[in-house]
Amino acid sequence: MSIVDTPERRHLRELTRAFVTREVLPHLDDWERAGEVPRSLHATAAKLGLLGIGFPESVGGSGGDLLDSIIVTEELIRSGGSSGLVAALFTHGIALPHMTAAAGTRSGGSLGGRLGGTASPGDDSLLERYVRPTLAGTMIGALAITEPDSGSDVAGIRTTARRDGDHYVVNGSKTYITSGHRADFVTTAVCTDFPGSGELTLLVIDKGLPGFTVGRRLEKLGWHCSDTAELSFVDVRVPVANRIGAENTGFLAIMQHFATERLSLATQAYATAQRCVELATRWCRDRETFGRPLASRQLIRHRLAEMHTRAEAARSYVHEVATRVAAGEPVVTEVAMAKNVAVAACDQVVDQALQLHGGFGYLRDAEVERHYRDARILGIGGGTTEIMNEIIAKGMGL
């Protein structure tokens, strides 16, 4: 039996599928037009135990590991949800792990232990103030790394934090921040030396602090139900107790947690491909042209077969790599390859799926149209395809 197909994980799939059918599908189109999902959805997912998957019970999570998180993501999309919904509802998957790791707990296959060997005075209190409420669905967190001028260059971050007694004074800006409008707090990468020095620290910054401004809501090609924001910090005073781990350990913390983020995006990619294969197959069986179902034509059957093969191959490879990450193996190169393989499969499959739907596929009423738009970000977020290729090349010794 496959490690991702145990009785417990089959139950987790069923729970996720029921959640999507009951709580998501009747409202997803409205959320797409509203530009966000309601806060109540977080509370509902938390009550079912879905929000806390991959986080230990000791911090308010539901237990499980990276593979369980992958099962939830995969089933959410295959049941009719979307990668945009995953981004909106599970933003805490990138906002919280740095806190749990710094406090010495294991989460979602991430590396445990206190980063840099020295804990921040506030590490344990961060669990009570931010992690538990977020996993209970009463708070929403976001992760702020990307800046207007840095993009994939994490070491080039220019948002600064100057120590002033028991506070840091933060100045700078962030962009493309998922859940930035709805978030109650933002796990923020700041530079504690001169801008661009690479000496990074992570601070938890509360919305509403003087000088912290949430800018305009960014309108995007896809992920419409996931709000995205620009953030600005002007002399924002953040307590030292809100520092995650030791000072200047932020870069290492960010790098350590990229593996789980990239595997989540890879999962969203192959799951979107699988869903589009299902949608296209159903359409081609039901749709008749010139008196015959589309699926009766060899060209169509072979195209569907190729789409199915790409999606299933990507799924198998992502599962293999995720299993190794969950076991603690340092497989940085393989994670990059898994992301690129899954994204490439998704790009090809969603394009063909929309083509097979014809004119209907181009309408907002078609589910495949949403997947087509949403898929485009997967090769950009969490490290672009080009950055993944650089990692792969380095792993090859080039």
N, C-alpha and C positions, 0 to 999 in steps of 0.2 A: 504494500500500500504506500502511495506517495506520502511524503512528509507533510505536504500541504493538503492532504485529503484524508485526514483523520476524522473519527466521529465527532470530536469536539469542534473541528473546523467546519465540518458540514453543518453543524448546528449554528455556528457563527454565520455561515453563508445564509442560512434560512432566516436568521434573525435580521440580518442586513437587508435581505430581499423584502421581508415583511415591512421593515421600516420605510424603505423606499416606496413601496406600493401604497402604504397608508399615509405617510407624512410628506412625501416629496412629489410624486407624480401629479397629484391634483393641483399643485401650486407652482411647479417649476417654471412654467411659462410666465406667470405673473412675477416671479422673482427675477427672471431674466430682464423683464421690462422695468422693474423697480431698481435694478442695479445692485441688489443685495438680498441676502436671506435674513429672515427674522431672527432675533435673539432667542425667541422661544424654541427654535429648532435645536439650538445648542442644549437647552435644558432637557428637551425630549430625548435627544441622543444620549445625554448623560444618564438619564434614568434607566435607559435600556442597557447601559454599560458599553455602548459603542464609542463614546467620546474618549473614554479612558483606556481603550485597547492599546497595549504596548507600553503602558506606564504602570509601575508597580503599585500594588494595593497600599503599600506603606505611605504613598504620597497622594492617595485618593484615586488612583487609577483602577483599572479592571484586571490588571495582570496581562499575561501574554507577552509575545515578543514581536520582532520585526515581521515574521511570517504571518502572524495574526493580523497585524496592521495591513499587510498586503492583501490578505483575504478580504478584509472589509472594503478597502479601496476598489479592488477588482469587482466585487459583487455589487457595490454601489453603482458603478458605471454600467455593468452588464444588465442590471435590473431596470435601466432606463434613466439613471441619473446622468451626471456629466463630470468631466474633470474640473469644470468651473465650480461645481458644487463641492467637490473634494477640497478645492483650494479655499473656499469660503468657510466650510464647516470644520475643517481640520487644520486650520492655520496654526493652532497650538502645537502641532507636530513639529514645527520649526521654531516656535517661540519659547517652548518650555524645556526641551532636552538639555540645553546648556545649564539650566538651573539644577535639574536633577543630577546631572553628572558632577557639577561642582560640589553638591552636597553629599556626594558619595554614593548615590543610588544608581541602579542600572535601569535604562529606559530604552525600549525599542531597538535593542541591539547596539546601542551606543556604548562608548567606552565609559565605564564608571570611574570612580576615584576623584580626588580633588585635583583639579588642573593646576599644574605648576608646583604641586606639592604643598601649597599654602592656601588655606581657605579664607574666603572673605568673612568678616564678622557677621555679615547678613545672610550667608548662604542658607542656613537652616531656616531662618525666618522667611526667606523668599518662598520656601515650600508652602508655608502657611498663608502668606499674604497673596501669592499669585498662582502657584501650581494647583493647590487643592480647589480654590474657587473656580478656576478655569476648567478643570476636569469635572467639576460639578455642574458646569453650564451656566454659572452666574457671572463669569467674567469672560472677556475675549482678549486674547493677546495677539500681537503681531511681531514680526522680525524685521528690523530695519538695518540692512547692510548697504544696499545699492545706493549710489549717489549720482547726481547728474553728470559728473565728469570722470567717474571711476569705472562704472560698468562692471566687467568681470575682474577688474584689478582690485581685489580686496585689500591688498597691502597699500594701495594708493588712497585709501580713505582719508578725507580731509576734515571731517567733523571732529572737533577737538573737545577735550574735557580737561580743564585746568583745576588742580586740587586747590581748594580754599577751605581749610579747616576740616569740618565734618561733611563738606559737600564737594561736589564737582560742579564746575560752571561749564555748561555745554553750549557750543556754537557750531552751526553748520546746517546741512539740509540732506534729506533723503528723498528718493523717488521710487516709483513702481512698488509701493509697499502694499502687499496684499492684506486686506482687512484693516487698512490704515484708518478708514473712517469710523468703523465700528469698534475698534480696539479700545480697551480701557487702559492698556499699558503696552509699551513697545520695548522689546529686547533690542537694544541699540548698540551697534559697533561704533566706538569712538576712538580717536587717537589721543593717547596721553603724552605724546611727545610733539614734535613739530609736524604739521600736516604732511601726510604722505610718507611718514617715517616707517610705517609698518608696525609700530608699537601700539597694538590695539588692546582695548579693554571693553568688556560688555557691561552695560548699565541697563537696569530696568527703569524706564522713564514713564511716569504716570501722565495720562492725558489730563489736561486741566492745570498743569503747573504753569506759572507765569512765564511767558516767553516761548512756550511750546504751542505751535500753530499747526493745525491740520489744514492743508491747502485744498485746492479744487479736486473734485472727484474726476479721475482720469477716465476718459471714454476709450474703450478698447475694441479691437477687432472681435475678440471672443471673450470667454469667461465673464459674460455679462452679469451673472448673478453674484460674482465675487467683486466686492468694492476694492478699488485701488486708489492710493492717495500719495500726495506729496507732503512731506513733513519739514517743518522749519524750527530750528532751535536758536533762540537769541538770549544769551545769558541765562539759560535755564539752570536753576540750582537743584541738583540731584543728590540726595543723601549718599554718603559713602556706603551705608548699609544696603544700598540698592546695587552695589557692584557684584557681579557674578565671578566668583573665583578670585585669584590674585590679580593684581594689576599687571598689565602687559601679557596676559595669557589668552587674550581674546582671539588672536589669529589662530592659535592651535585649536581652541575650542570650536571655532567656525569650521576649520578643515576637518576635524574629527566627525562632525555631524553632517557634512556634505554627503557622505555615503548613503545615509538613510533618506535624505531629501532626494537625491538623484534616483534611488531605487523606487521611491514613491512616484516620481515623474515617469520612470520607465514603466511602472505598473499602470499608471493612468494611460500611457501610450498603447500598450498591448491590449488593455481592457477595452479601450475605445475602438481599437481595430477589431477585436472580437465582436463587440456590439454592432459595429457597422457591417460585419460579415453576416450576422444574424438578420439585421434589417434588410440588407440587400438580397439575401436568399429568400426571405419571406416575400419581398416585393416581386422578385423575378418568378416566383411560383404563382403569385396571384395575378400579375399583370399580363394581359394578352395583347399581342400585336399580330396583325394579319391572321387572326383566328387561332393562334397558338400561344401558350404561355412562354414568356421569355426564357424560362429555365429549360425549355425543350430544345433550345438551340445550343449546339456544341460550343460555339464561341463563348456564350454566356456561362455555361457550365464550367468550362476551363478557367475562365476569369475568376469565378467564385472559388474554384479549387485553389488557384494560386493565392488569392486573398486569404483563404482559410489557412493555407500552409504557412504563409508569412506570419500571421497572427499567432498561431500555435507554436511556431519555432521561437518567436520572441518571448512568449510566455515561459517556455521551458528554460530558456537561458537565463531570464531574469530570476526565476525561482531558484535555479542552481546557484547563481551568484548571491542571492539573498540568503540562502541557507548557509553559505560560507561566511557571510558578514555576521549573521546571527550567532555563529559559532566562534566569532572573535578573530577570524582570519583577516590579515591586512591585504585586501584585494582591491586596491585603489584602481589599478588598471582595468580589472575585470568589471568594476562598477561603471567606469566610463564606457567600456564597450557595451555593457548591457543597456545603458541609457541610449546610446547611439543606435544599437540594433533595434530596440523597441520603437524609437522615434521614427526611424526609417520605415519600418513596417507599417506604423500608423499612418505616416504621410502617404504611402502608396495605397493603402487600403481605403482610407476615407475618401481619397480622390476618386478611386474606382467606384466606391459605393455610391457617391453622389452622381457620378456619370450614369450608373445603371438606373438610378431613380429618374433620370431625365429631367424634364421641366419641373416636376414636383419637388425634386431634391433641392432646387434653388429657392424654394419658398420657406418662410419662417415656420410654417405649419409642419414641416418635415423635420423629424428628429435628427436625421442624418445631416441636415444643414447646420445644426448647432454643433455637432461633433466636428464637422469640417472646419468651422471657425475656431472652436476651442483647441483643436489639435495643433494649431500653428505655434502656440506658445511653448509647447513641450520641448522643442529643440533649442529654446532660448533660456528658459528658467532653470535655475540650479546649475548653471554652467552651460554655455552654448555648445553646439555640436563641434565647433572649431576648437574650443577649449578642451573638450573631451578628447579630440584627436591629438592635441598636444600632450595630454596625460598619457594616452596610449602610446604615442611615439616615444615618450620618455621611458615608459615601461619596457619598450623594445630595445632600449639602450641607444636610441638615436639622439 
